[in-house]
Amino acid sequence: MSRPVYALAASCKNPKAIEKIYNIKDRPAEKPICICISNVEQLVAAKPPFSPLLWEFMRDVYPGGISCIVAKGEWLSKLGVGPAYDRVGTKDSIMIRVPDHTVTR
């Protein structure tokens, strides 16, 4: 029997909203928050320096329950991550997901 999973979401452009998630969930500061996007084409437009193998993998598994941890970089600002850059992911990496659910996408 599967259990429901509950999540909170906030704009990756709003550091205060991300702080609220940490506070509401009593989430440890060392547990990074991921970014959910609507589709792989959003990433294509941001032009991250991903390998051809990673692009192929993402196109094969998204949308779905897989997350990819990738290096952070300037491409995140093209994706829309603004002042909250330091509050998503770790100092060097970010987990990206394209959920297989209409509401979260």
Order of alpha helices (4+ residues) and beta strands (2+ residues): alpha-beta-alpha-alpha-beta-alpha-beta
